[in-house]
Amino acid sequence: MSKSCTVYLLPCRFNTILSLHIFFCISLLPSCSQPEEEVKKSGPLFDYEVIASDLMIPWNLEVGPDNYLWATDQVKKVIRISLRDYSQQVLELQNFERDSFYMMGMTFHPEFTENGVVFLGILYPPLSEGSTSYLDVITAKYDGNTNTITQTSVIIDSLHTMGSNNAGGRMIITEDHKLLVVASCETEVMDAQDLSNLSGKTLRFNLDGSIPADNPFKGSAIYTLGHRNPQGMILMKDGSVYISEHGPSTDDEFNKLEKGANYGWPIVRGVCDSEQERVTCDSMNIHEALCFWTPTIAPSSLLYYDYPRLPALKDKFLVSTLKENDIRVLNMNEDGIVTKEAVLFDQNFGRIRDMAVDTSGNLYFSTANILPFTRNAYDHMPKDTTLRYDVIIKVFAQLTHEYEAAASK
């Protein structure tokens, strides 16, 4: 059954250097940190509905070349959902290395309709106390006749994550048919600056798993370095790539990737706003974040929305968050500067894990309220208790347009 929600607008301050935010707070209730009487009660009415429920962290959502919504449910599932009637197929996984693993990122080979090849990120948890987790990136083959996905080869083998469940693992395929993968670096932090180590990097491969000859560091898969925990990545129509990543207790970041660039972790966090950081940034050619969040919001995925169906979101970057239980809407000007930020679905659905959009402009997002391999919930619960277990939600209509006019002022 579809539901609808009215959203509200609240102007505040934003400055990327000082981390003071100008945003329009869009939420089911006027829940921003300003007096309620200051809330301008005009905004779009979105229609939405739950299309899949009782899941456990649908980590990656992607509309496939077959026009089905594919989801990697984090606990050992790949689910294929019809966008016509929302019927589901749980695909059988074959030839995987271990029985226990978390499903992470996923993307499709450019010739998927002919060869059925998909790329998957697999996080293997520690086998025993004191041992480490590790990330694999694999190729696999989908067979629609048997509803199976069979592992066929390994591109990244056993990239250690020091026990962290936040391994990165998001991936895209670029216009020149290269596979880009993000890998985190949280515990052994200086690994992010070590060119002999793949942690804390974005990695670039040929689709057969080999190293491209034009990578910035000869013979290495490393494309950029100095990342802590990137979890969102998108490819723009002009070929540029943006990522969102977790900071520690400060400085979650939104970045544009540049070949061979250093993004600073752990030496620089966010932007070069201290005397020591400015010296380091100049000497090491550090690329500063386009936008950062302190306090942190735990950005979990990234999307660029360029469809007319939801006018309030058109030509905006969307950043889903775990810690703040919302979707951030970023407006970027022609100079590549983030000028406005909005908060969508504030604390209504709990932790939001990933987003996708179909060819008609319908927006989909998944929740992450359940701890993997358990039925225990995280601390933050959605206001709607019927959504306690993880779901996939479709946002399919914007019924009023006042937000578009207000946000442009």
C-alpha positions in Angstrom: 0.0 0.0 0.0 1.4 3.4 -0.9 1.7 6.2 1.6 2.4 9.9 1.3 4.4 12.3 3.3 4.5 16.1 3.5 7.8 17.8 3.8 8.8 21.1 5.3 11.5 23.7 4.6 13.8 25.3 7.1 16.6 27.7 6.1 19.8 27.5 8.1 23.5 28.4 7.4 26.0 26.6 5.3 29.7 27.1 4.8 31.9 24.2 3.6 35.1 25.7 5.1 33.7 26.3 8.6 31.3 23.3 8.5 28.3 25.5 9.2 25.4 24.3 7.1 22.9 26.2 5.0 20.2 23.7 4.3 16.5 23.2 3.8 15.4 20.6 6.3 12.9 18.3 4.6 11.2 15.9 7.0 8.0 14.3 8.0 7.9 16.5 11.0 9.5 20.0 11.5 12.5 18.4 13.4 15.3 20.8 12.7 17.2 22.7 15.4 15.3 25.9 14.9 12.1 27.0 16.7 9.0 25.5 15.1 7.5 28.9 14.2 10.5 29.5 11.9 9.6 26.4 9.8 8.1 27.4 6.5 5.4 24.8 6.0 5.5 24.4 2.2 7.1 21.6 0.4 6.4 18.6 -1.8 4.1 15.7 -1.0 5.9 12.5 -2.0 4.1 9.2 -2.6 6.0 6.2 -1.5 5.5 2.5 -0.9 7.3 -0.5 0.6 8.1 -2.9 -2.2 10.2 -5.5 -0.3 10.2 -6.2 3.5 11.6 -8.4 6.2 15.1 -8.1 4.8 18.5 -7.8 6.6 20.5 -4.8 5.3 19.9 -4.6 1.5 23.4 -3.2 1.1 23.5 -2.5 -2.7 20.6 -1.5 -4.9 21.0 -1.4 -8.7 18.5 -1.3 -11.5 20.0 -3.9 -13.9 20.1 -3.9 -17.7 17.1 -6.3 -17.5 15.1 -3.5 -15.8 14.9 -5.5 -12.6 15.9 -4.0 -9.2 18.8 -6.1 -7.9 19.7 -6.0 -4.2 22.6 -7.6 -2.3 21.0 -8.4 1.0 24.0 -8.3 3.3 23.5 -11.7 4.7 24.3 -14.0 1.8 21.6 -13.1 -0.7 21.2 -11.5 -4.1 17.6 -10.6 -4.8 16.1 -9.7 -8.1 12.8 -7.7 -7.9 10.4 -7.1 -10.7 9.6 -3.4 -11.1 6.1 -4.3 -12.5 4.7 -6.4 -9.7 7.5 -6.4 -7.1 7.8 -10.2 -7.1 11.1 -11.4 -5.9 13.7 -14.1 -6.9 16.3 -15.0 -4.4 19.2 -16.2 -6.5 21.2 -19.3 -5.4 24.9 -18.5 -4.8 27.3 -21.2 -6.1 31.0 -21.8 -5.7 31.5 -19.1 -3.0 34.6 -19.6 -0.7 32.9 -19.7 2.7 29.5 -20.2 4.2 29.5 -17.0 6.2 30.0 -13.6 4.4 28.4 -10.2 3.9 27.2 -9.2 0.5 28.5 -5.7 -0.4 28.7 -3.8 -3.7 27.5 -5.0 -7.1 27.6 -3.8 -10.7 26.9 -5.2 -14.1 29.3 -6.0 -17.0 28.6 -3.6 -19.9 27.6 -6.7 -21.9 25.6 -8.3 -19.2 22.6 -9.1 -21.4 24.9 -11.3 -23.5 27.3 -12.7 -21.0 25.5 -12.5 -17.6 28.6 -11.3 -15.8 28.3 -9.3 -12.6 30.9 -8.0 -10.2 30.4 -8.5 -6.5 32.1 -7.3 -3.3 32.2 -10.0 -0.5 33.2 -9.3 3.1 34.3 -12.3 5.0 34.1 -11.8 8.8 36.8 -12.9 11.2 37.0 -16.7 11.6 38.0 -16.3 15.3 38.5 -13.7 17.9 41.6 -11.6 17.1 41.6 -12.5 13.4 40.8 -10.0 10.7 38.0 -9.6 8.1 38.8 -9.4 4.5 37.3 -8.1 1.3 37.1 -10.0 -2.0 35.9 -8.6 -5.3 34.8 -11.3 -7.6 33.3 -11.9 -11.0 30.3 -14.1 -11.2 27.9 -15.4 -13.8 24.1 -15.0 -13.6 22.0 -17.8 -15.2 18.3 -16.9 -15.6 17.3 -20.4 -16.4 18.5 -21.8 -13.1 18.3 -18.5 -11.0 21.9 -18.9 -9.9 24.9 -16.7 -9.5 28.2 -18.7 -9.7 31.6 -17.2 -8.8 34.0 -17.6 -11.7 37.1 -15.6 -10.7 38.6 -13.3 -8.1 39.8 -9.8 -8.8 40.7 -8.7 -5.3 41.7 -11.5 -3.0 41.7 -11.1 0.8 42.1 -7.4 1.2 42.4 -7.2 5.0 40.1 -4.8 6.9 41.4 -5.3 10.4 38.1 -6.7 11.8 36.0 -3.8 10.5 32.6 -4.4 8.9 33.0 -1.2 6.9 35.2 -2.5 4.2 34.0 -0.2 1.4 33.3 -2.5 -1.6 31.2 0.0 -3.6 31.9 -0.3 -7.3 31.1 1.2 -10.7 32.1 0.6 -14.3 33.4 3.7 -16.1 32.8 4.8 -19.7 36.1 3.4 -20.8 35.1 0.0 -19.4 37.2 0.0 -16.3 36.1 -1.3 -12.9 36.5 1.2 -10.0 36.2 -0.2 -6.4 36.6 1.6 -3.1 38.4 0.0 -0.2 38.5 1.3 3.3 41.3 1.9 5.8 40.3 2.5 9.4 42.6 0.7 11.9 46.1 0.7 10.4 45.4 4.2 9.3 48.8 4.9 7.6 48.1 2.1 5.1 45.9 4.7 3.3 49.2 6.6 2.4 51.1 3.4 1.5 51.3 2.7 -2.2 52.3 -0.9 -1.5 48.9 -1.5 0.3 45.5 -1.4 -1.3 43.6 -0.3 1.8 42.3 3.3 1.9 42.2 3.6 -1.9 40.0 3.6 -4.9 41.2 0.8 -7.2 41.0 0.5 -11.0 40.9 -2.7 -13.0 40.3 -3.9 -16.5 37.2 -6.0 -16.6 39.2 -9.2 -16.7 40.8 -8.2 -13.4 44.2 -7.1 -14.9 45.8 -3.8 -14.2 45.3 -1.0 -16.8 48.4 0.3 -18.4 47.3 3.9 -17.9 46.8 3.7 -14.1 48.6 6.5 -12.3 51.0 4.2 -10.4 52.6 1.8 -12.9 51.7 -1.8 -12.2 49.4 -0.9 -9.4 45.6 -1.0 -9.2 45.6 2.2 -7.1 43.7 5.1 -8.7 43.5 7.5 -5.8 44.7 7.2 -2.2 44.2 8.7 1.3 40.6 7.5 1.9 39.3 6.3 5.3 36.0 4.6 4.6 34.3 5.4 1.3 30.9 3.9 0.9 29.2 5.8 -1.9 30.4 6.2 -5.5 28.7 7.5 -8.7 29.6 8.0 -12.3 28.4 11.2 -13.9 27.4 11.5 -17.6 30.5 13.5 -18.3 32.6 10.7 -17.0 33.6 12.3 -13.7 33.3 10.2 -10.5 32.2 11.4 -7.0 32.4 9.5 -3.7 31.1 10.0 -0.1 33.1 8.6 2.8 33.0 8.3 6.6 35.4 10.3 8.7 36.2 9.2 12.3 34.4 11.4 14.9 34.6 14.4 12.5 34.8 15.2 8.8 32.6 12.9 6.8 33.5 13.9 3.2 32.0 14.4 -0.3 34.8 14.2 -2.9 35.4 14.4 -6.6 37.9 11.8 -7.8 41.0 12.9 -9.8 43.4 10.3 -11.2 46.4 9.8 -8.9 45.1 12.3 -6.3 45.7 12.0 -2.5 42.7 12.8 -0.3 44.7 13.1 2.9 43.6 10.4 5.4 44.8 10.2 8.1 47.0 13.3 7.8 44.3 15.7 6.6 40.6 15.5 7.5 37.9 17.3 5.5 39.6 20.5 4.3 43.0 22.1 5.1 41.8 24.3 7.9 44.7 24.2 10.4 48.2 25.6 10.0 49.8 22.2 9.9 47.2 20.8 7.5 47.8 23.7 5.1 51.5 23.0 5.1 50.8 19.3 4.4 48.3 20.0 1.7 50.7 22.3 -0.1 53.6 19.9 0.1 51.6 16.7 -0.8 49.1 18.2 -3.2 46.2 17.0 -1.0 42.7 17.3 -2.6 40.3 18.9 -0.1 36.7 17.7 0.3 34.0 19.5 -1.7 31.8 19.3 1.4 32.2 17.8 4.9 30.1 17.1 7.9 31.0 17.7 11.5 29.3 16.2 13.5 29.4 13.2 11.3 26.3 11.8 9.5 27.8 8.4 8.3 27.1 8.8 4.5 26.3 5.3 3.2 25.6 5.9 -0.5 25.6 8.5 -3.2 23.3 9.2 -6.2 22.8 12.0 -8.7 19.2 12.5 -9.6 18.5 14.0 -13.1 14.9 13.0 -13.8 11.8 15.2 -14.1 9.6 12.9 -12.0 10.6 14.4 -8.6 11.3 18.0 -9.4 12.5 18.9 -5.9 15.4 16.5 -6.4 16.3 17.2 -10.0 19.9 17.9 -10.7 20.9 17.3 -7.1 23.3 14.9 -5.4 21.6 12.6 -2.9 23.6 11.3 0.1 22.0 8.6 2.3 23.0 8.5 5.9 23.1 5.9 8.7 23.8 8.0 11.7 21.3 10.7 11.0 18.6 8.5 9.4 17.9 10.6 6.4 18.9 11.5 2.8 20.9 14.7 2.2 20.1 16.7 -0.9 23.1 18.7 -2.2 22.9 21.5 -4.7 26.1 22.2 -6.6 26.7 25.3 -8.7 28.5 25.5 -12.1 31.8 26.0 -10.3 31.5 22.7 -8.5 30.7 24.3 -5.1 28.0 22.8 -2.9 25.8 25.8 -2.1 22.8 24.2 -0.4 21.9 21.1 1.6 18.5 19.7 2.4 17.4 16.9 4.7 14.9 14.4 3.3 12.9 11.8 5.2 14.4 12.9 8.5 14.4 10.0 11.0 11.3 8.4 9.5 12.7 5.1 8.2 15.8 4.7 10.4 19.2 4.0 8.9 19.3 4.4 5.1 21.8 2.1 3.4 21.6 2.6 -0.4 19.6 4.3 -3.2 18.9 3.6 -6.9 16.7 5.2 -9.6 15.0 3.5 -12.6 14.6 4.8 -16.1 11.3 6.5 -15.2 12.8 8.5 -12.4 11.4 6.5 -9.5 13.7 6.6 -6.5 14.4 3.5 -4.4 16.2 3.2 -1.1 16.9 0.5 1.4 17.1 0.6 5.2 19.7 -0.9 7.5 18.2 -1.2 11.0 19.0 -4.8 11.7 22.4 -6.1 12.8 23.9 -8.7 10.3 23.4 -12.4 11.2 20.9 -11.5 14.0 17.5 -10.1 14.5 18.8 -7.4 16.9 18.1 -3.8 16.0 20.5 -0.9 16.0 19.9 1.9 18.5 18.1 4.2 16.1 14.7 2.8 15.1 12.3 4.2 12.5 9.3 6.1 13.7 7.0 3.7 11.9 7.4 0.5 13.9 6.0 -1.6 11.0 9.4 -0.9 9.3 11.5 -2.4 12.1 12.9 -5.0 9.8 14.7 -3.8 6.8 12.8 -2.8 3.7 13.2 -1.4 0.2 11.0 1.7 -0.4 9.9 3.3 -3.7 9.4 7.0 -4.0 7.3 7.5 -7.1 5.5 10.8 -7.2 5.9 14.4 -6.0 2.5 15.9 -5.8 3.3 19.6 -5.1 6.1 21.8 -6.3 6.5 24.6 -3.7 9.8 23.3 -2.7 11.4 23.7 -6.1 10.5 27.5 -6.1 11.5 28.0 -2.4 14.8 26.1 -2.8 15.9 28.2 -5.8 15.7 31.5 -3.8 
